[in-house]
Each structure stands twice: as C-alpha cells, then as structure tokens.
Amino acid sequence: MRLWLVILHIILVGTNYWVTAHFHDELPEDNEFAEFEDFDDDKPKSLIVDKIKDGDMIGEFEEDDDALIEDDVDNEFDHFQDEEEFEGLDNNGRNSGGKSDETSTLTITKVPLHLRARWDSFYLELLMIAGLLVYFINYIAGRSKNNRIAESWLSDHQKMLMDNFTLVGDTGKSIDDVNDTGLVKESESQYSIYCSGRVGCDSMLVELKLIKRQDLVAIIGQLLRPQNDQAHLRFEMSKDDSDNFVLAVATKKTALHFTRDIADISIYCPEKRPGDKFGLPAGYFVMSEIAEATSAIIDSRVLQAFTKYSQYIDYIHISDQYSGPKQQEDSAQLTMPEVKRVLLIGFNISVKGRIPSSENMDKMRSLLQLAFYLLDKLRRFKLSKEGKSKADKNRLRVEEAFLKTTHAARAEAAAAKREEKRRAEKERILQEEDPDKQRKWEEKEQRRLAKKRAPRMKQLKVKAL
C-alpha cells in the first residue's frame, strides 16, 4: 500500500511541474480594470474633445434640458496654468534653467518569467525521483529474491522434516501470510516454519533470517560489512529428557555476543576457551559449564562436521537454563526468569551474501541431519554423580544470589501490598456505617501501631549454676 501511495505522489508532482512549465503563458492576465477598458472604444477621447471645441456637441447638449455645460473657466486643471504655483518652470513644464532640453523617457524592461526555466533547473527534483525509482525497483527485486530463497530452502528440506516430525508448518494459529507449505512470512527478510510431534522434542522452530535485499541502504551497507543468510533452529526439549548443563560452541563474533548478552552463558560459563584444545577448527570458542559434558557432546562425528562445514556452522547452544537475553540491572524483576530446556543451532545458508546454490543446499541437508543427531544424543547422555552435584550447586548458588540482590525490593513490594490491603479494609469498614465495627477496627489499628512503635527486647536465657 505504501508503494502505490508514493508512486501516485511522484506522478502528481511530475504532472504539476510539467503543467506549470508549459501552460503558464496561456493563463490570462489578472486585470481588475479590464471591464472598463472597452468603454467608449468606438469614440476616442481625442475625437470627443475636438467636437466639443468645434461646437458640434453643443447642439446635442442643448436638446437635453437637464444637461449642464461647464465653461472652460472652471476647468479643474487651470491651476497648472498659474505661474506663481510653479516657479522656475515654463508653460510646457520644462525647467526654466535650461540645463537640459531633452525629454525624459521611461523604459520598462520585460522581466522573463522564472517558470520558463529549462529542465536542467530541476536537477535536484529529478535526482530525487530517480533515487526513489531505484529504491522501489530494488525493493521489488529484493523481496522476490528473498522469497525464492526461503521457498527453495523449504522445498529441499521438507522431506527430511516430514520424516522426523508429525506436523510440519502447523502453528495452530490463523495467520494470513502462510502459504500452502506452512512457511510463515514474518517480514520481507524473515521467514519461519513450525514443526512438532517428535519423541524427546516438544517443538522445533526454524527461522530463516535473510539479508535485507529489499532495503537499498542495507545493500550498500552489505558492501562495507558483509553478512550471511542464516537459518536458526530452536528445539524445545522435554523437561526430563536431558541432564542439566550449559554448553556453547560458536565463532568468535557470536561467542562474544553470547558471553555479553545471553543470560545463561554469561552466568554459568562466561569463560571462553579456544576450540583448538577440543579439536575444533581455528576461529571457534567453547563455553562449557561441566567438562565431561563437553567431551561427550563434541565427539568424532561432531568434530568431522565442524571440520567439513566450518564456514556454514555459526553456533551450537545447549542449555537447561535458557531465558533469552540478559536482563538489565535496573529492571524491577522480583522473581527468577522462566527458563527452558533448548538446543539452539545457527547455520549460514550463504557465505558473504552470495545467493545460495544447489551445492549449498546439499550441505544444509547434512547440517540438518547433524541437528537431529545432537538432539538424539542429548536424550541418551547422562551426567555422572559428580557432574550432577556440581550442576545442582551452581543453580542453587545462582538462585541465592538472585534472592539476595532482590531482598530489599521484595520486602518493599510486600510492605506496599500489605498497606494496600489495610487501605482497602479501612474503606470497606467506613462504607458499612456501623459504629461498633468502626470502633473495633480503630482499636485494633491502634494496638498494632503501638506494638510496632514499642522497643524490641531480646530474651536471654540464663543457665542455672
């Protein structure tokens, strides 16, 4: 809708400029006295004056009894003939000093209309219209290109998704931007598909976050700072299907983002270790809470996939305490955030913004198989007794630290809640119009205040000798 409104606005502006430039000369002049110019056109004034001087008009005026003929003596311009009125001038109105006998002439220069300028005077407007046209052409082309990439990814992986899930693309909600395959269009550069119905997995959400090819500014920024089309897989696992631990393997840029902004990693495993120590390719970092979980999850098959598809794997994040981004320090949250047991995986569909080819899609299918392999491995893996004890201690420590930091805020909130309850009770007693109940409530309130003001005494027990 916005596209058609802007195109209509451009057409109206261009039409206005064209009409103004071509039809300005045809507009009639605005003359307020045009209706008086035709008066006595058939009889010029000079002819009328001559007739009056010759006496030809006297007969005409005599026929009318009410006509009044004024004599030349009472001419209203007689004062111009008074020599004392204008000193230093002759009868012809010239300067008697005789300095210059030339008659003065007034020349009126014809000023050209400014709207008769050529088209090169509107270069700024033309550049603006050209820029808008380029922007909208890029918008249409980029939108269709992203749509083709999303549909191509789904068509290549749909069979594998159907083999692993009972429902593919059924969100249970009525959404307008859903095609026949179940692909949900969140925006012009973001698509998602929902899957459910698998043992050990409550649901899976695939988010395709593509480059904003419909945005010309983003395309220009892509030249300076290249980005990749990515597919983010989120598996929500059942509560008792895996043990409690936090583990993440990510590239350098993503690992920095995890340790700084993601709550569970910044709390349970903020230390980044180079992936070379675990057999991973250079450029990867490992953030792990429990060492035995790291060695068990990153096995030979996972190492082989990282080595073969290192440029396509962005991160793998396993957690039982996932709550999203880290809360701000000044937030007034009084309860522990809700956590979920998840497996998060991020893949690069394209490298350096290039359109993904058929070879890339084959690699994507292998990476999706790796995701299902990790999901099954998490169901089978169990921590040792020492690992479980360490994980439980870490979670208890985090909970105690949270309660300690929010103790004052929770006490203040509880006091405010009690005060609000007493205020509501007081209003209810006053509205009943029962003097006995009001008197009893006031006495109860006075006893409570007196007890609150009384000094607190510590009771000491003395042992008998």
N, C-alpha and C positions, 0 to 999 in steps of 0.2 A: 504493500500500500504506500509506503514512504517513497519507493522508487517512482511510482506513477505520479505522485504529487510533485516531486522535484522535477521530473521531465516536463510536466504541464507548466510549472513555474518558468522553466528555461524557455519553453516555446512562447509563453506570453511576453517575457522580457524581450526576446528577439523580435517578435512581431511589433512591439511598441517602438523599438529602435528603428525598424525598417519604415514603419508608417510615418514616424516623426521626420526621418531623413528625406522622404520622397514627396510627401504631401503638404509640407509646411508652406510652400509658395502658393498653393491653391486656396489657402484659407483667406477669407475676406477680411479686409482691414476693419478694425474696430473704430468706427467714426460715429460719434454720438450726434453729430450735426448733419448727417447725410440727408435727413428728410427735409432740411431747409435749403439744400443746395439747388434743388430743382425749381425753386421759387423764382418766377419772372425770368425763366431761361429764354422765353420767346422774345422778351423785350429787354435788351441790355440796358443797364443803368445809364450808360452814356447817351443812348438814344432818347431816353425819357428826359434827361436833363436838357438836351438840345431842344426838344419840343417845348419844354417849359420856357426856355429863353426866347424862342421864336414866337411865342404866343399861341402856338397851336393847341395847347392843352387848356387855354383859358375858357374856350367855349364849352368844353366838356365839363369843367368845374362849375360854369355858370348855370348849366342845366339843373344842377342839384342845388336846391335852396339851402340845404343844411351844410353845404360844403364851405369850408373856411380856407381862404388862400392867404398864406402868410407872406409878408413883404420881405424882400432881401435885407431890409434894415435889421430885422430881428433874427438874422441868421446866427445860429449858435456857434459858428466858427469865426465870428467877427473879432474876437479878442486876439486872434492870431495876426490881425492887421494892425494892432496897436503898437506903435513904435516904441512907446515907453515901457511896454511889457517885456520886450526882448531887446535889450541893449547890445550893441556890437554885432548885430545880425542885419543883413539886408532883407529886402522883401521876399527874396527867393529862399530864405532860410540858410544862406551861406554865411560863413564867418566874414565879417567886415574887415578883419585884419588883413585878409588877402594872402594868408600864408599858403593855402592850397586851394586851387580851383577844381580839383578832381572830385568827381562824385564818388562817394563811398559805396561799395558793393558788398553784399553779404553772400558768401559762398557756402552752401550746405553740402557737406560731404556725405555720400551714401555709404553708410556703415553696413558691411555684409552681415547676414545673419549667422550666428555661431552654429546653428544646426545644419548649415550647409557644409560642414566638415566632411572629409573623406573617411573611409572605413578605417584607415590606419589611426584615426584619433581614438578608436575604441579598442586599442590593443589589449588593455587590461581586462575589459569585459570578455573579449574573445579568448584570451588565455584562461580566464576562469571557466568559461563554458567548455573549452577543450579539456581542461582538467577534470570537470565533472563528468564529461562523456567517457574519458579514460577510466575514471573511478568506477562508473556503473558497468562498463564493459568488463572490467576486471572482476567486479562483484559477481556478475552473472557467470563468467567463465570459472572463477574460483569456487563458487558454490556447487556448480555441476561437477567439477573435478573432485571435490571432497566427497560428494555423494557417490560417485563412481568408485572411489577408493573404499568407502565403507561397505558398499554392496559387494564389491569384489572380495573383501576380507571375509564377509559372512558367507558368501557362496563357497569359498574354499574351505571353510571350517565347519560348515553346517552339518555335514555328515558325521564328523567326529563329535560334535556337540550332541547330536541326536543319539549317538551310541552310548554316551555317558550320562545323559540326563533324560528324564521322562518328559519334562516340559521345557521347551526352548522358545523364548520370546513371549511367554505369557506372564505379564506383570500383575494380572488381576485387577488392573485399573483401566478405565476408559480414557485413552489418550488419543488425541486427534492425529498427531504426527507419527503414526505407527503404520508401516507397510505390511504387506502380506507375510513377509518372513519374520516379523516381530522386531525389526530394527527400529528403535526409538530415536527420533531426531531431537536432541536436546537444544542444539543451536546449529548454525551453519558450519561449524567446525567440530562439533562434538556429537557422537552417536553412542548409543548403549543398547545392550541386549541382556535380558534376564533369563537365567536358567535355574531349574530346581528339580528335585526328585533324584537324589543320588545318596547312597549309603555313606554315612560319615560326613555329609556336607548338607547343610540346610539350604544353601543357595549359592549361586555364582553370578556375579555381575561383571560384564565386560564393558569397559568404557574405551571408546576409540577417540582419543584426543589428537586431532589432526592440526596441521599448520593452518593458520587463518588466511587461506588463499583468497578469500573474498574481500579481504581488507588490504587496500593498496599500501597503507602505511606499514602494516605488518610484513608485506612482501619486501618493501625497501629495508626494513629492519632485519629481514632474513639475510640480506646480502652482507650486513655488518656482523650479525650474530646468528649463525645458522642454528636451526632447531630441527627436531625429528618428529615425524608422525609416530605416535605411541599407542600401544594397547595396554590398558591396565586391567588386570584380572583380580577380583576380590572374592575369595572363598570364605564364607562364614561357616565354621565347623561347629559340630555339636559340642556340648559342654564337657562330656566325659570321654570324648574320643581321642584326646591327646593330653599329654602332660603339660605342666606349667613351666614355660621358659620363653625367653625373648631372644631372637636371633635375626640378624640382618646382614646381607651381603649386597653391596652397592658400589657404583662407580664413585669417583672422588667427589664430584659435584653433588650427587644425590646423597652420599654419606654425610657431607657437611650439612645439608638440609635436614637430614634425619636427626642428627645429634643436637641440632639447634632448635628445631621447631616441632618435632614429633614427641609426644609426651612419654610414651612407654620407653622408647630408646634413650631419651635424654635422662630418664630416671634410673632405669635398670642396667643399661650398658652404654654409658656415654663415651667410653674409651674406644677409639678407632685403631685397629691393628691392620697392618698391610696384608693383602691377600697372598703375597709370596710365601708367607710362613705356612699357609694351608694348601699350597699347590695351585692356587688360582692365578690367572694371568695378571700381568702388571696393570695397575690402574684400578684394581678393586680393593675394597676395605671391608673388614669383618668386624661387626659389633655383636658380641655374644655375652649373655649373662652366665651361662654354665658351659664349661669347656667340653664336657662329654657330649652335650647336645650338638656342639659344632662339629666334632669329629664324626658323629653318627649321621648327621644330615648331609654334610658335604662329603659324600662317598665318591667312588671312582666314576660312576655314571654322571653324577652332577659335575665333577671336575672335567670330564670329557665334553659335556655340553658347553661349559663355560669356555673351554679352550677352542672349540669349533665355532661357536656363535658368540664370541666375546663382544663384537660390535653391535649385536642385537639384544643383549641382555642388559637391562638398566639396573634392576634391583630385585631382590627376593627378601621378603619381610615376613617372619613368623612370630606370632605373639598371642598370648592369652590375656594381655592387659591393654589391648589396643583401645584407645579412646579418642583418636584423632589428633589434631594439632594441640600444642601445649597451651594451657590456659594462661591468660595474663595475670601478673602478680596482683594487680589492683582489682581483680574480679571478686565479687562478694559471694563466691560459691561456698556453701556450708556443708555440702555432702560430697562424698567421693564420686568422681565421674563414673558413668556407666561404661563398663569395659566389655569387649567382645573377643572371642577366640577366632582369629583370622589367619589366612595365608594370602599375602599380597605379592603380586608379581607384576613387573613392568617390562614390556618388550618394546624395542624400536622397530616399527614397521618399515620405515625408510631411514636412510643414512644421509645426513646433510641436506635434507629437504627434497631429495630426488623422488620421483614417482616410483612407488614400489613395483617391481617387475614380477614375473611369474616365478623366477628363482627365489626372490624374497618371500613369496607366499609359501613356497615349499619349506623354507626354513621356519616360517611361522608355524606350520603344522608340526614340525619337530619340537618346537618350543612349547606348543600347547600340550603335546604328549609329556614333556618334562614337567609341566604343571600338574598333570594328573598323577604322575609318578611321585612327586613330592607329597601330594595330598594323601595317597595311599601309604606312603612311608611314615607320615605323621601319625596315622591311626595305629600302625604297628609298633612304633618306637615307644619305649618306656624308660624313664629315668631310674637310676639306681636309688637306693635308700638315702645315700648322702646327698645326691642331687636334688631329690625331693625335699629333704630337710633344708638345704640351702635356699631353694626357691621359696619355701614357706616362710623362712626367716626374712628374706628380702621383702616379701609382700607385707608381713607384719610390721617391719621397720618403716616402710613407706606409709602405711596406714597410721601408725603412731605419730609420725612426723606431720602428717596432714592434720590430725586431730589437735596436735599441739599448736600448730600455726593458726588454726581456726577456732581455738578455745574462746578467746575474747569475743570474737564475732558471734559465735554460737550462744555465749552467755548473754550478750546484748540482745540478740534476737529472741531468746527465751524470756528475758525480762520484758521486752516490748510486747510479746504475746500475752504474758500474764497481766500486764497493765491494761491491754485492750480488753481482756476478758472481764476484769473488775469494772471497767468503764461501762461495758455493756450490761453487766449485772446491776450497776447503780441506776442506769437509765430505766431498766425494767422495773426496779423497785419504786422509783419515783412516779412511774406511769400508772401503778396499781391503785394509788390513792388510799392506801391502808396505813394509818398512823402507826399501828403496832409493828407491822413489818418494817417500816422505815426506821422506827426507833431501834428495833433489834439489829437491823443491818448497820446502823451508825455505831451502836455499842460494839459490835463485832469488829468494825473497821478501826475504832479507837483502840481496842485491845491489841489488834495486830500491829498498829503503828507504835504503841507503847512497847510492845515486845521487840520491835525492830530497833527502837532507839536505846533500849536497855543495854548496858555494857555486858559483853560476853565474859563469863568466868570459866576458867579451866578447873576441872575437878581433879584433884590429886589423891591418889590412893597411898596411904602410909601403912607400911607393913608393921605388924606388932613385933616388939622385941621379944 
